[in-house]
């Protein structure tokens, strides 16, 4: 799974450094280092008024914040990986 966090100027101002840190911690906590490639990306082109834009494989998600990160990670990352594992 490839996760790209937008670090363009708009998302940077909306908290992308904090979202990157949350991803790094969650990947370590769930022991998913071998399953996930975490990368920064300049503008993904889906800027939102709230939060950061994140691309998980081919799916683009907008509005990711510190407050909704745990739910986002569970639904779009850990649950997906667990389904793939069987």
Secondary structure by P-SEA (a helix, b strand, c coil): cbbbbbccaaaaaacaaaaaaaaaaaaaaaccccccccccccccccccccbbbbbccccccccccccaaaaaaaaccaaaaaaaac
